[in-house]
Amino acid sequence: MSQEIVNPPVTAERLNPRLESYKQFWRRLAKNKAAVIGGIMILFIIIMAFAGPWVISTFTDYEPNRTELGNKLAAPSSAHWFGTDSYGRDIFTRVIYGTKLTLYVGFLSVFIGGVIGVVFGIVSGYYGGRTDTIIMRLMDVLLAFPGILLALAIVAVLGGSLTNVIIAVGIFSVPAFARVVRGSTLSVRKLEYVDAVRALGASDFRIIFKHILPNIMSPIIVQASLRIATAILTGAGLAFLGLGAQPPTPEWGAMLNEGRAYMYEAGHVALFPGLMIVLVVLAFNIFGDGVRDALDPKMKK
């Protein structure tokens, strides 16, 4: 009697391995409680950045730059949750409005540094030889400077402004992306499918951006998620030194610098902006660690 061979049902996961890979990533990420907490904190911060100003302008008459000199350095109360600063401005309102600026600096600077760093890294790893040597020596020169010192030097040359801070932090992020991408490219370019595509006559541009780049996205995503925290901290540090957003812009680093003069008589002026910087950096760090663990091949069963 002949036996009938029954094939397993064809599912969406079998037809699309990448979809199944995404599902496995989210399952591993969901098991990391710290990463989930970090992700929830980041989501809340993003919602606060975009919805917070609308809520404040709709339900209160506070504005980030509205001064009340008769109510300066007021302690936290039901009227002013975070108190007021030396100009009588509501600190809670300024912290909410400053959230969007902080995220803007973090995300945009990492995007700029990531794009430039990925291009340098993938070109260096793919072509090798003299091209690799020139690009990597340039990255070594940038890495020879401490991060904040390099950003400080760039802003000092360009001038103090929010745009120049983003440029400086972006340049400061380039070497980290370039080195990670170069290492991943060196391992991927030796695989058989790359040789097969090259034998079929594919151009270098197509091989790099169609076949290599999609297969090295994991380390890029991990690097970006961790780099945002560093970018936010560096941007706040430059603003604290007076080289970032200029007054009266409600930027957390600048607010922290202003509150430094009132540490003893009105500690709340520096407390709440500093606390927000700590919470945002902590959220991105623990979420980035969770993403790294979820994308680590060694974590796969």
Helices and strands as residue ranges (DSSP letters): H 12-15, H 17-31, H 33-59, G 69-71, H 91-127, H 129-143, H 147-158, H 162-188, H 192-199, H 204-206, I 207-212, G 213-216, H 217-240, H 252-259, G 260-262, H 268-295, G 297-299
